[in-house]
Amino acid sequence: MEDFRVTDRNRIRPLTHRLTWHSICMMADILKGSMMNRISLPLWILSLVIVSGCGSSVRIYSDVDDGARFDQYASYDFLEFSEGNKKSISGMELERIRVAFARELESRGLKYVDKNGDVSVQITVYHREASSGSYYYPSRYNYLERALAIDLYDNQTRRHVWHGAAVGELEYDPQKRATGLPEVVARIFDEYPVLLSMQ
């Protein structure tokens, strides 16, 4: 099972909690089962108000090091995209992704530097085959799912301090992906510990 966060960084201490496809889906099924026990609704109505945790809508996940001082970070640098991302995603799209994340970081008071920033930023894109449907909603729909993830590393403490990810069905049209990208990245940063700058 592919994890959303970077795990091959021996120089960085990772966060304790890890999100996996399996755990996310199990949580969704548990919550759904709890609702079924409490609410008596026709199945077709229930299917309209419950979105499967493994379905195609965009879901946002985040994790944070509570000991990190996010208000003290003033600069950031970007780490290189993985070789897998460079081979499977066009340079134009990778640049659009990087720019979208840069806008959100700078709107929260961080300034870009070429190297030796207060935090280093790793952006990673993951893909996997997925399907919708469950015991309560047996109709199946197979599709390709994309996870867009960001990880921040404190360069002074060598700690992994923040992880955010958006997961949803892959849009195959590059222009539509580009149009929707800023909103998706903004939703990830709704979970960032520092509020949007009012300046």
C-alpha positions in Angstrom: 0.0 0.0 0.0 1.4 3.4 -1.0 1.6 6.0 1.8 0.9 9.7 1.2 4.0 10.9 2.9 7.7 10.8 2.2 9.4 8.1 4.2 12.8 7.6 2.7 14.4 10.6 4.4 16.8 9.2 7.0 18.0 12.7 8.0 14.4 13.7 9.0 12.4 12.5 11.9 8.9 11.5 10.5 5.6 12.2 12.2 4.2 9.5 14.4 0.9 9.1 12.7 0.7 7.6 9.2 -2.2 7.6 6.8 -2.7 4.6 4.5 -5.3 3.8 1.9 -6.4 0.8 4.0 -6.9 2.8 7.2 -8.8 5.6 5.4 -11.2 3.2 3.9 -11.7 1.3 7.2 -12.5 4.6 9.0 -15.1 5.4 6.3 -16.8 2.0 6.6 -16.9 2.3 10.4 -18.5 5.7 10.3 -20.9 4.6 7.6 -22.0 1.5 9.6 -22.6 3.7 12.7 -24.9 5.9 10.7 -26.8 3.0 9.3 -27.4 1.7 12.9 -28.8 5.1 14.0 -30.7 6.3 11.0 -33.5 4.5 9.2 -33.6 5.8 5.7 -34.2 4.2 2.3 -30.9 3.1 0.7 -31.3 5.4 -2.3 -31.7 8.5 0.0 -28.7 7.4 2.2 -26.6 7.1 -0.9 -27.1 10.8 -1.7 -26.0 12.1 1.7 -23.1 9.6 2.4 -19.9 9.9 0.2 -17.8 6.8 0.4 -14.4 7.3 2.1 -12.9 5.5 -0.9 -15.0 7.3 -3.6 -14.2 9.9 -6.2 -14.8 13.2 -4.3 -11.8 15.2 -3.1 -10.9 14.4 0.5 -8.4 16.4 2.5 -6.0 14.9 5.1 -3.4 16.5 7.3 -1.0 15.8 10.2 1.1 18.2 12.3 3.9 18.1 14.8 2.4 20.0 17.7 5.8 21.0 18.9 6.7 22.9 15.8 6.7 26.8 15.9 5.1 27.6 12.6 4.9 31.3 13.5 8.7 31.3 13.5 9.2 30.1 10.0 10.0 32.9 7.6 11.5 31.2 4.5 11.2 28.0 2.5 12.9 26.1 -0.2 11.6 23.4 -2.5 13.0 19.8 -2.7 13.1 18.2 -6.1 10.2 16.2 -7.3 10.7 12.4 -7.2 12.1 10.7 -10.3 8.8 8.9 -10.6 6.9 12.2 -10.8 9.4 13.6 -13.3 8.9 10.6 -15.6 5.1 10.4 -15.3 4.0 14.0 -15.2 4.9 16.8 -17.6 7.3 19.5 -16.6 4.6 22.1 -17.3 2.2 20.5 -14.9 4.8 20.0 -12.2 5.6 23.7 -12.4 1.9 24.6 -12.1 1.7 22.5 -9.0 4.8 24.1 -7.5 3.5 27.6 -8.2 0.1 26.8 -6.6 1.8 25.6 -3.4 4.2 28.6 -3.4 1.3 31.0 -3.5 -0.3 29.4 -0.5 3.0 29.4 1.5 3.8 33.0 0.7 0.3 34.1 1.6 1.1 32.8 5.0 4.2 34.9 5.4 6.9 32.5 4.1 9.4 33.8 1.5 11.1 31.5 -1.1 14.9 31.0 -1.1 16.9 28.8 -3.4 18.3 26.8 -0.4 18.7 26.7 3.4 15.2 27.9 4.1 13.7 27.6 7.6 11.6 24.7 6.1 12.1 22.5 3.1 9.0 21.6 1.1 8.4 18.3 -0.6 5.5 18.0 -3.1 4.6 14.5 -4.3 1.9 13.2 -6.6 0.6 9.6 -6.2 -1.7 7.5 -8.4 -3.6 4.3 -7.7 -6.5 2.3 -9.1 -9.7 2.7 -7.0 -13.3 1.8 -7.1 -16.5 3.1 -5.4 -19.2 1.0 -3.7 -19.5 -0.9 -0.5 -21.8 -3.4 1.3 -24.5 -0.7 1.6 -24.0 0.7 -1.9 -23.0 -2.3 -4.1 -22.8 -0.5 -7.5 -19.1 -0.5 -8.5 -17.3 2.3 -10.4 -13.6 1.8 -11.2 -11.3 4.8 -11.7 -7.8 6.2 -11.2 -7.3 8.2 -8.1 -4.7 10.9 -7.5 -3.2 12.1 -4.2 -1.5 15.5 -4.2 0.7 15.7 -1.1 2.9 18.3 0.6 5.4 17.7 3.4 7.3 20.3 5.4 10.7 19.6 7.1 12.2 21.9 9.7 15.8 22.4 8.7 17.0 23.3 12.2 15.5 20.5 14.2 15.5 18.0 11.2 11.8 17.2 12.0 8.9 16.4 9.7 6.5 19.1 10.9 3.5 19.1 8.6 1.8 16.8 6.1 -1.2 17.7 3.9 -2.9 15.8 1.1 -5.8 16.0 -1.3 -7.2 12.8 -2.7 -9.7 12.4 -5.5 -10.5 11.0 -8.9 -8.0 11.9 -11.5 -9.2 14.4 -14.1 -7.7 13.4 -17.4 -8.0 16.7 -19.1 -4.8 18.8 -18.3 -6.6 22.1 -18.7 -9.4 21.1 -16.3 -6.7 19.9 -13.9 -5.0 23.3 -14.2 -8.2 25.2 -13.6 -9.1 23.2 -10.5 -5.6 23.1 -9.0 -5.6 26.4 -7.1 -8.8 25.5 -5.3 -7.5 22.0 -4.3 -4.3 23.4 -3.0 -6.1 26.1 -1.1 -8.3 23.4 0.6 -5.1 21.6 1.7 -3.9 24.8 3.3 -7.1 25.3 5.2 -5.5 22.7 7.5 -2.2 24.6 7.7 -1.4 25.8 11.3 -0.9 29.4 10.3 -3.9 31.5 9.1 -4.0 33.2 5.7 -2.2 36.5 5.8 -4.5 39.6 5.6 -1.7 41.7 4.0 
